[in-house]
Amino acid sequence: MTDTVNRACIVGAGPGGLALARAFKNLGIAFDVFERHSEVGGVWDLENPGTPMYDSAHFISSKTHSYFSDFPMPDHYPDYPANRQIFDYMKSFAREYDLYPHISFNTEVTETSFDDDAWTVTLSSGESRTYRWLICVSGTTWHPQLPGWALEAGQFDGEVRHANSFRHMDEFRDKNVLIVGAGNSGCDIACDAAVSGNKTFISVRRGYHFVPKHIMGKPADVFADSGPNLPLWLSQRIFSGILKVLNGDLTRLGLPKPDHRVLESHPIVNSQLLHYLGHGDILAKGDVERLEGKHVVFKDGSREEVDVVICATGYEWKVPYVDPSLFSWKGNRPDNYLHMFSRANSQLFGLGFTETNGGIYKLFDGMADLIGRTILAQRDDAVTWAKLRARMQSHVPDLSGGIRYVESDRHATYANIDALKREFRNLRKHMGWHEPEAGYFNKAKQSSDTRMTLEAA
């Protein structure tokens, strides 16, 4: 057993793991990163086994709001970069901050246990190591969730699979395709099927508000941020009015009327689906009742002949290498304090177990820095750690931003991004920690430059 006490174990080298690695370098925290794949980037690498990524996938937030602090995306990238561009960006980030030497590739964390204030981490190589801190950043889109009728598809003559297996529109050539679920990936895949398939249907259980990717020539998130800071009720009314002007009455396209107000569910940012519905290249259907022979039977009694059913029905947020009792849960989602700190174990953290309504990478940077500062307090400053721990135990933050989200497992721990950022600022103020300013993370790069200079000498 390799003794690595007073060292942190980061599980996963996707976007969140890279943000943590840079933050820990910046703060002088010893750490190792374990990645079961052969490259960084997580889901953005199409070659990563089990990734839900598909050939046509793009960001749903703009490059203007979705980049790591102090490392903007290239100017030549479009407003909404493609998956391969994001993957290249991840690799560039890891090279820029010299993170590769800290990552053990093709190495999976298979099991962990906690005893005597230390983590025993078992690796796929059979080796075990001990760490003081464990940070789970292994992602939330690796364990597909299928509806009950899909699990009972023995009487169906066609093909039923989860959206995480889809890669390219050519899979639908000359086939009748049903996409189940109108989340962002479901809408994208339906549009691919509209181009290459014979007939395309999309099963929508509830109505949604569709946000176009550009409003008045600006990316939707840039447009939203360019306006005045208005009360929530007024913002909802104004934004609802804008969407009605742009999209009209969506029931004319066969979609259900939304049963919630704008902003009360995760935004569907898609400009193409309504186009294809309006041209008859996609037909909207209701909830699925059952599969029967060559047909899908819907709850309204209608049926359609279908060759391929793609279930864009979400994922289970599992952390299979950690005892579930060491996290608290709401529905099937970890319920960490401020989406980072385990309420059951102060040496256990999660990053990436967050769903919100805005660009996530700068948020990851702030969270990674806060996790790092917490580790430093535990390591070096008992008084600071006692103050922080008391806040974690007594503080109940409201991360809704005053929004009453729809009742679903997906929204059980959903956070409004402005409310989450505000609580991060409040925590920093409470602890006397400064906000990261422009150039804050460059120290991590400088330490890399120093190390490489010393190695060259």
URBELBEL-V624738 format. One record per pair of residues at least 24 apart in sequence whose C-alpha atoms are under 7 Angstrom apart, sorted by the first residue. I is the first residue (numbers start at 1). GAP is how many residues later the second one is. Records with the same first field share a line. If there is no record, write none. Layout:
BEGIN
I: GAP + GAP
END
This chain:
BEGIN
1: 127 + 128
2: 126 + 127 + 128
3: 126 + 127
4: 125 + 126 + 127
5: 125 + 126 + 127
6: 125 + 126
7: 24 + 124 + 125 + 126
8: 24 + 123 + 124 + 125 + 126
9: 24 + 122 + 124 + 125 + 126
10: 24 + 124 + 125 + 126 + 127
11: 24 + 124 + 125 + 126 + 127
12: 125 + 126
13: 27 + 28 + 29
14: 26 + 27 + 28
15: 26 + 27
16: 121 + 335 + 336 + 348
17: 120
18: 76
19: 345 + 346 + 349
20: 348
21: 78
22: 75 + 422
23: 345 + 346 + 349
24: 348
25: 419
26: 415 + 417 + 418
27: 345
32: 70 + 71
33: 69 + 70 + 71
34: 69 + 70 + 71 + 73 + 74 + 75
35: 68 + 69 + 70 + 71 + 72 + 73
36: 69 + 70 + 71 + 72
37: 68 + 69
38: 67 + 68
39: 66
40: 50 + 51
41: 46 + 49 + 50
44: 39 + 42 + 43
45: 42
50: 92
51: 91 + 113
52: 89 + 111 + 112 + 113
53: 114
54: 112 + 113 + 114
55: 112 + 113
57: 25 + 26
58: 24 + 25
60: 209
61: 160 + 297 + 298
62: 157 + 159
65: 294
66: 293 + 294 + 295 + 296
67: 294 + 295
68: 293 + 294 + 297
69: 293 + 296
70: 368 + 369 + 371
79: 140
96: 349
97: 347 + 348 + 351
98: 350
109: 212
110: 211
111: 210 + 211
112: 209 + 210
132: 215
133: 214 + 215
134: 213 + 214 + 215
135: 213 + 214 + 215
136: 213 + 214 + 215
137: 213 + 214 + 215
139: 213
140: 175 + 177 + 213
141: 174
143: 172 + 173
144: 170 + 171 + 172
145: 168 + 169 + 170 + 171
146: 165 + 167
149: 141
153: 138
155: 136 + 137 + 138
156: 135 + 136 + 137 + 138
157: 136 + 137
158: 136 + 148 + 149 + 150
159: 148 + 149 + 150
160: 148 + 149 + 150
161: 148 + 149 + 150
162: 148 + 149 + 150
163: 147 + 148 + 149
169: 24 + 27
170: 26
172: 24 + 25
173: 24
174: 24
175: 24 + 132
176: 24 + 130 + 131 + 132
177: 24 + 129 + 130 + 131 + 132
178: 24 + 128 + 130 + 131 + 132
179: 24 + 130 + 131 + 132 + 133
180: 24 + 130 + 131 + 132 + 133
181: 130 + 131 + 132
183: 85
184: 84 + 85
185: 127
186: 126
187: 86
191: 81 + 82
194: 87 + 88
200: 81 + 82 + 83
201: 81 + 82 + 83 + 84
202: 80 + 81 + 82 + 83
203: 81 + 82 + 83 + 84
204: 81 + 82 + 83
205: 81 + 82
206: 50 + 52
207: 48 + 49 + 50 + 51 + 52
208: 50
209: 49 + 53 + 59
210: 58 + 59 + 60
211: 56 + 57 + 58 + 59
212: 57 + 58 + 59
213: 56 + 57 + 58
236: 26
253: 24 + 25
254: 30
255: 29
260: 146
264: 139 + 140 + 141 + 142
265: 140 + 141
266: 91
267: 90
330: 82 + 83
331: 78 + 81
332: 77
335: 78
337: 55
355: 59 + 60
356: 58 + 59 + 60 + 61
357: 59 + 60
358: 59
END
